[in-house]
């Protein structure tokens, strides 16, 4: 009983910096990304507001349906509110002996300081801030759209991280760290319909852990349509082969734990591809091989 009370107190303490509750809804600021005159993606970059912390503590990007009308990925609320679209973070971000949770955002927040969008490309300057507004990481994030085979859509996610406070350990676990994707909250209401395609030789272990994979493809139903969504990690990831997480409610992606050095920026890149046309293991592997061949 004492342990349970102590754990509850720790959790409440972590949430204390952003414990205010909103009384009125907030209008979210979004920046669409288009290609060929079609809206493919949309980044949510509302300035942080302590009274609306849950809605504004993270910068993330939605995938849009093929009509460009609404997201097929998840925003705030629902099952695990911190899971949102295309996002990146680490539960245990160790800064000068202090643990900042850049996954759940319980004691820190991300804020877009600038945004520049052109045809098929969006560039964001994002500060990762302490509760007092002081940044400890500066990020330059670039999202680049391109055509995939047979009408598939490709989003390349590049993150350039710079430390402002010495060496920073980016740590966590496979369910709470890395660069991942969360599909619409609706998927959590029919998880049995979700399927995953994995590379030949990859092994799925307990706790939805996958080893021996550089990619994973989720097949999910959103709003009556089935999508195939691939997450790809480049073969030059500085920490080596990642561990993949593949939850059935369609939060999936790569877990890895790099060190962000004081004098050496960290460059990370991933590819997300989605399509309404069925993919099989051979097609997925061919898509990954084409991606890997082009990595410089």
N, C-alpha and C positions, 0 to 999 in steps of 0.2 A: 504493500500500500504506500509506504513512504517513497519507494522508487517511482511509483506511478505519479505521485504528487510532485516529486522533484522534476520528472520529465515534463509534466504539464507546465510547471513554472518556467522551465527552460524554453519551451515552445512559445509561451506567452511573452517572455522577455525578448525573444528574437523578433516577434511581430510588433513590439512596442513602438518602434520608430514610426510606423505607418498605421497606427491603430485607429485613426479617425474614420468615421463612417459617413459616406456620402448621403445627402438628403435629396439631392436632385440629380437626374441623369446628366452625363456629360457628353457633348458632341465630339466624337473622335475625329482627329485630323488624319487624313489618308493621302497617299501619293500613288496614283496608278502608274503602272509600267505597261506600255503597249508595244506591239510589233505588227506591222502591216495594217495599222489602223484598228487593231483589235486589242482589247484589254485582257492581258494574260495574268497579271499579278497586281497586287496592291499592298503597299507597306503602310502599317499603322505606326505613326510617329507623333502622337499627341504629346505635347509637353507635359512633363511630370506635374501632377497635382496631388498633394498629400491627402486632400479630402476625397480624392478619387484614385487612390494609390493602386488599387487592384486593376483598374482599367488602363493605367498610364505608366506602370513601372517597367515595361518591356517594349523594345522595338522589335517588330516581327513582320513577316511578309506572308500574305495570303496567296494561295493559288486560286484563280478564278475558273468558273465553269467555262465551257467552250463558247458559250454565248456572250461571255463577259459581263454577266448580270449579277452574279453573287459568288461569294467565296465557297470553295469546297473544303477549306481548312477551317480550323477552330480559332476563335478569339477568346476573350475573357469569359469567365463563368463555366458552367457545365462540369463535367467530370474532370477534376484537376485543372483548376482555372489557370495555372501558370503554363500549361501546354498551349502553344499558339503558333499555328502556321509553320513557317520555317524560322527556327530560332537557334541560339547558341548560348551556352552558359555552363557553369560548373558549381555544384552544390557547395563545395569547399574551396573557395578562392582565397588562398592564404596570403594576406598582405601584412607584412611586418608583424607577424604573430597573431593577427586578427583574422577570423574566419568570416568572409562575406559570402552570402549565398546568392550567387548570380544565376541560379536556376529557379528557385522559388521566389526570389527577390524579396525576402522577408526583412532584410536589413540593408538594402542598397537599391539602386535603380539605374536604368539606362535612359538616356535622353538624347534625341537627335539634335545636334547643334546646327547642322546644315543638311540640305538635300538638293541634289541636282539630277534632273531626269531628262534624258533625251530619248530618241527612238531606240527602244530595246535595251537601254542601259540606265541604271539608277545608282548614284553614288551618295553615300551617307557618311557624315561625320558623327560618331556616337560617343558620348562620354558615359563611362561606367562610374557611378557616383556613390559616395558614402551618404548616409542620411543627412549630413550637414551640407550637401551639395558639392563637396570637394571630389573631383575625379581621381581615381587611382589607375584607371586604364583608359586610353583613348583608342578608339576603333575607327578604321576606315573600312566601310563595308560596300562592296560593289555587287550588284545583281545584274547579270547579263542574260538576255533572252536570245534564243536561236532556234531555228527549225530543226526538228528531229525527223527521222525517216517516217514515211507514211502518216504524216500529219501530227506526229508527236511534238510536244512542246518541251524545250529544254530551258532550265534556269540554272545558271552557274552562280554559285554563292561563294564570294571571296571575302575573307575577313583578315585585315591587317591590324594586329594588336600591338600597342606600345605601352610599356609600364611607366607610371609616374612615381612609383614608390619601391624601387629596388626589384629584386627578384620576386616574382609572384608565382606560387604553385597553383596550377589549375587542376583541381582534384575533385573526386566524387565517386560515383559508381555507375554501372551500365544503365541504370534507369534514371539517373539524375545528373548527367554530365555529357558534354559533347555537342555536336551539331545534329539536330534531329528535326523531324517533321511530325506534325499532329494534324490528322484529317478531321473533318467535321465532327462535332460532338454527337451528331446523330448516329455515327458508327457505334458508339458505346451502347446504344439501345438495341443493336442487333449484331453483337460481336461474333456470333456464330457464322455470319456471312463473310467474315474477313478471312482471306487466304494470303499466304506468303510464298513467294518463289525465292529460292536460295541457290547459290552456286553449287555445282557438283563438288562433293567432298566436304562441304560445310556441315557442321554438326550443331544441331539445336539441343541445348542442355536445359536444365531446370531454370526457372525464373525468366523464361523467354530470352535466354542468352544464346547467341550464335557465335561460334568461333570458326575460323578458317574461311571468312568471307570478306570481300572488299565491296560488296554491294548486297542490297536486299530490295525486293520488289513486293509492295503491298497491293493486293487486289481488293478493292473496297466498294461498297455501294453508298452513294450519296444522292439523296433526292431522286431515288428511282433509277439512277444510272450507275453503271459500274465503271470504275477507273482503275488503271494500272499505274502505280506511282513508284518509280525507282529512286533509291538513294544510293549514290556512288561516292566512294572515297578514292582519291587518286593514289597510285602506287608509290608516290614519293612522300607520303605522310611521315613527318619527322619522327614520330614515335613508333613507326612500323605498323604492322597489321592491326586494325582496330577490332574491338568487340562490338558486335551488333546487338541491339535490343529490338524486339519485335512484339510489342504488346498487341492483343487482339482488338482493342479499341482504336488501333491505328495510330499509335505514337511509336515511331521507329527511327533508327538512325545509328550513328557511329559514336561509340564511347572511346575516349583516349585521354591521357593525362599528361599534357606537356608542361614544360617549365617556360614561363615568360621571363626572360632575363632582362636585367636593368638596362643593358646597353645593346640588346639585340631584339628588334621587333620580331613578332611571330606572324608568319603568313600561312593562312589556312584556306583551303579551297575544297569545295564539294560540288557535285552535280545532282540536280533533281530533275527527273524527266517524268512527264505524265501524259497519258493518252486514254482515249475511249476505246481503243482497239486492243484486242486480247494479245497479251505477251505470254510466251512460254519460256522455259529455261534457256533454250538455245538462243532465242531472240534477245533475252536479257543479257546473256553472256556476250553476244555480238555487240550490243550497245555499249557494254562496259569496255570491251576490247578497243572499240573505236575511241572511247573517251581516254583510256589509258595511253593509247598510242599518240594522242595529241598533247599529253601533259608535258610541259617543258620545265 
